[in-house]
């Protein structure tokens, strides 16, 4: 927390301010956003309650993953409709942001 401060003194100060801190044991934390996921491995998670307001403090190894806006079924459909490989269908869907019709038309050209 803060350097050169006795942990017992720090807890006493936090208690006098109405703050409670609790360690949460976790092996992985995933934060889902509309277009990506943040995966935090080896996390250190602290739950802090200050005057009835709870918040989490998370630190660890962060990895960012983009979320595909299409499913395996979409890939198969595009592949079947255009008679191309599933890899080509996936690439087209990625390029066209999951738009199936646009991908089919593009691959049929």
Helices and strands as residue ranges (DSSP letters): H 7-16, E 19-24, E 28-32, E 36-50, E 53-66, H 72-82, H 86-95, H 100-108
